[in-house]
């Protein structure tokens, strides 16, 4: 690379949003350079969805996103829908499957989604340059000057698409937030989202022995509720139910778990069981709904020993209340190490919802996960990457 390079647009970050933006901008005839410090593009794309990449959700609405400014995402999501990305995937001949309602995955491998983005960049003429550390960014002339490990780069417009803090082993850093603050933009407090909970010693003592068991629950926290599977691990509670609710939970608050979402009135169910089979244990009734190990652990944990005839209506009501509304206070979460996303980030009040340009710094744009827009589990975060990247690429 030459000591000094001049292009129209530099995109910092060769992830989902950055590559989408780079290709879209280059198709408009701009000279585009996508930079990343990593040795590979799209590392999080490759690992997502168990290597199959849940690349969108057909049911995407603004209500599937968490943000201090819930209206900000509406414009981009309306202009670039899941069907637009599906059309791109199908144009490249990539087979996909719908694993859960609306959730689309690659039939083969996540590499196919990354391949689409890199091919689009190549066809459009956007250069992707990896292993490039950005040491300084300054305003200069009618644009920006970047001092990098591979020389100086001048550009008229700069797009920051370098993601959040989740999964640092994939190369995640706080560089995007630092740039925002350098240029006077507000950054809202960040924390791990879509992340497993860790447990207080008392809860960990009985649950850790059940590691590997998954059961359907309804989890509630922060005014949100999710009917999804919960997975018990040796460290705490995970699975879609816990990951989803973690984005709404605040440290110090309790999480409520309905262990029996399929049973509307467990008291009536228990009384009927007692009338028919008074000599059966309550644990045996629990086995209608749980594995033998989990049923036994619940009975032991809450002292539900003995035959059903020994349980009064009042005590059966207590059993039902515990099963329908068990509460635990997490000791915390597993943090950015395993979090799928970062909550918080660049304050969207500082940006145009149409162009993603900073109101106070012409030519500076922020897209994707670095913004205070976080999707729920199920392909929504990828759809936000595609929408914010496309709309910015078009606006440039």
N, C-alpha and C positions, 0 to 999 in steps of 0.2 A: 504493500500500500504506500502511496506517495505521502510525503511529509504533511501535505495539506490537501484536503478534499473539499469540494464544494458541491452541494446538492440542494434540491428544493426543500426536501423534507427528511428529517431524521426521526425514526421511531425507536424509542428505547424499550427493548423487550421483545424477544422472539418467541412469545407464547401465543395463546389463542387470539387475544385481542390485537396484539401487535402485528402478527402476520396477516390477519384479516384486514387491518387498517392499511398495512403496507401495500398489499395487493390491490385493494380498492383505490388507493390514492394513485398508484402507478398506472392503473387503467385509465385515469383521467389525464394522463400525459405528463405527470410530474416525475422528476428524478428523485427516487426514494431509496434511502438506506436504512435497513433495519439492523440495529446493533444489539448484541447481548454479550454479557461476560461469560456465559456458560459455554461448554464445549459442544453442546447439542441444542438444537431448537426444540421447543415444545416438550420439555421433559415431563411437565405435569399432565399434558395430553396423553403421553405414552403410558403413564401409570394409572390413569383414571379409569373408573368402572371396571376394576380388576383386569386391566389390559384390553378392555373392549370399548371404552369411551362412551359414556352416556352423553352423546353430543348435543341433544336438545330435548325439550319436552313440548309436545304438541299442545298442551293445555296451559302454556305460559300466559300469565296475567301479571300486572303490576303488584297484585296482592301476594305474589310468591316471593317478594323481595323485602328485605329489612333495610331501612334507611331513615335517618333523621328527617329527610325530605322525601316522603313517599311518592310525591308527584313527579320527581325528576326523571325517573326511568320510563315514564309513559310514552313520551315522544319517540324515543329510539325503538322501543319494543313494538310500537305500532308501525313504524316505517320498515323495520326488518324483522319479519316474523319467523317462527320455526319452519314454516313451509318454504320460505326463501332458502334456508340452509339445506332443507331436505332436497330441494331442486338441485342445488349445487352438488350434494353428495351423489345423487342419482346420475347427474350429468357426468360425473367421474367414474360411474360404474361400480360404486361401492355398495355392497349388499348390507342391509340393516334389518334389525329385528326390534319388535316392541315387547320388551320384557314385562313391564307393568303398564297400566293405562297411561299413554302419552309419552312414556320414557323410551327413547330410541337409542339403541346401541349398535355398534358395528357388529356384523355377523362374524367377522374374523378377528380383526386386531385394530387397536387404537392407532397403529402406525398408518392406517389408511386415511384417517382424518388429518394427521400431520402431513401425509403425502399430498393430500388435496391442497392444503394451504401453501406448502412449498412449491408445488407445481403452479398454482395460481400466481405466486410471487414471480416465478421464473417466466411464465407466459406474459405477465404484465410488465416485466422489466425491473422489478424491485430487487435490489441487492440485499442479501442476508449475510451479515458479517458477524461471526461468532468470536469467542476468546478475545473480546475487546473490553477492557476496563475503562470506564469513564471517570476521569480524575477531577475534572472541573467543567462546569457549565456556566457560561456568561452570556449576557446580552451584548451583541456587537453589531454595529451598523444597522441594517434593517432586519436583523434576525438574531441568531444565536451562534456562539462559538463553543465547540466541545473540544476539550483537551483529553485525548484518550491514550491508551497504551500503544496504539498504532498510528499516532500522529494527530494533527489537528483537523477538525471537520467544521465547516461553516454551513449553515442552513437557514432558510427563510422561516421555516416553521418546525416546531419540535413537539412530538407526541410522546407522552410518558405512559408506557403500557407495561411497566415492570412488576406488576402484581403486588401481593401483600407479603405477610411474614410467615404464612403457613408452609410447612414442610421445608425447613432450612436445608435439609440434605439435598433438596432439588435445586439449591442455589438461591432460595428466597432471601431477600434483604429488605431493609427499610429505605432503600435509595429513593424510591418515588416520593415517599413522605418528606424526606430531607429536601428534595428539589422543590416540592410544593412550599415548604416553609421558607426556603431560600428566597423564593419569589413572592413571599408575603401572603400566601394562601393559608387558610386555617385547616388544620388537620385534626379531626375528631379522634378521641381516644380509641385505640385499637385493642382487640382481644381475639382469642381463638374462637372460631365458630365451626359448627358441624363437627363436634369433637366429643370423644367419650368422656364420661365423668369418672373421677376417682372418688373413693368412699372414705367415710370416717371409720376408725378402727372397729367400732361395734358392728356396723353393717358389713364391712369387709370380712370380718371373722366368719360369718355364716354364708355369705354369698360366694366368696372365693372358691369354696369347695365345690361349687356348682358350675365352675368355669366351662364354657362351651355350650351351655344350654341356652336355647333361644325360645321365646314364647311371645305370642301376640298380646300387646297391651295398648292402653291409651295413656300417653304421657302428657302431663300438663305443667307449664311454668310460664310466668310472665304474661298470662292472658292467652297463651296459645296452647292448642292441644293437637296431638298427632296419634292416629291409630296405625301403628306400625309394629314390626317385630322388635323386641328388646333382647340383646345378647349379653349374657353374664360372662365376664372375663376374669382372669386372675388379678387384674388391677382395679376393676370397677364395673360400670355398666355402659354398654355400647349398643350397636345395632341402630337401624334407621330411627326408631322412636327416640332414643337418647340423643343421637346426633342432631336431629331436627330441633328438639326442645332446647338443646344447649345454646342455640342462637338467640333464644328469648329469655334464658335464665340469667339472673344477676347473682354474683357471689354473695353468699349468706342466706339466699332464699332457699326454700324447700322445693323439691320436685315431687309431684303427685303421680302415682302410678295406679291405674285400674288394671288389676291382674286378670279380670274376668269381663272384658268388653263384650263378649258374646252373650252374656247372661244379664238380662235387664233387671231381674228380681231374684237375687240369690237366696234371700230369706225364704221366699215361697218354695224355691227349689229344694232348700235344705229341710224345710218342714215336711214336704212331700216325701223326701228320702227317709227322714226319721220315722214317719208314719208307716212306710212300707217295709223298711229294714232297720228296726230300732237297734239291732245288735251289730250293725256295721259300724266301722270306725269312721270318723270324719275324714281321716286321711284317705280312706278308700273312695269317698265321694270326690275328694280333690283330684284323684287319679282320672276322673271323667274328663278333666280339663288340662291336667299337667302330666309331665313325665313322672315316673315313680320316684326318681331322685328329688325332683322339685317339690312334689306333693309332700314327701316325707320331711323335707327341709322346712317347708312352710308350717306344717303341723308342729314340728319341734320348736321352731323359732317363736311361734306365737302361743305355745302351750295348748294346742288343740288336740290333746290326747284323750283317749277313751271312746266309748261307743256313743252313737248319736242320741240314744235315750237319756244320756247323762247331760245333754245340752238343753237348757231351757230356751224358750222363744227369744228371750232377751239376750242370752249368750249367742244364739245363732245370728241375731241381728248384729252383734259385735263382730262376729266372724265375717259377715257380709260387708260390714263397714270397712274392715281392714282390707279385705280383698278388693273392694271397689275404690278405696281411697288411701292406700298406703303412701306415706310420705317419708322421704329421706332428704337429708341435707348433705349435698356433695361436699367433700373436702376441697374440691376444685375440679379442674379438668386436666387432661393429658397435655394441654397447651399446644403451641404451634408445631411441636414435633410430629403430631399425628392429625392436626386440624386440617380439614379440607379447604377452609376459607378463612379470611381475616375479616372480622366485623369492624366497622368504623373506617377511617381513612380520610381522604381529601374531601372536605366539605363541599357538597354539590351546590350549595348556595353561591359558591365562588365561580360557578361555571354556567355557560349556556347549555340548556338541555338539548338544543338542536345541533350545535357544532362541537360541544365539549371543550370550547375555548375558555380560558381563564378570563373573567371580565376585566381584570386589572392588568393583564399581561398579553397583549395581542400576539398571536402566533404560537402560544403555549397551550397545549391540549392534554387532558388526562382522561384515560379510558380504562375499562375493565375493572379488575379487583382492587386496584389502588384507590378507587373511589369508595365513598361511603354508600355502596349499594351491594348488598349481599343476598344471593339467592338461597332458597331452601334446597334441600337435597332432591335430586331427580332430574338433572340436566339443565336446571334454570341458570346456573352460573355460566355454563357454556353459551347459552342463548344470549346472556347479557354481554359476553365477550364478543360474540358475532355482531350483535346489534350496535353496541357502542363503537366497535372497530369499523364496521361498515359505514355508519352514519358520519363518523369523523373523517374517514377516508374520502367520502363523497364531498363533505363540506370543505375539505382542504383545497 
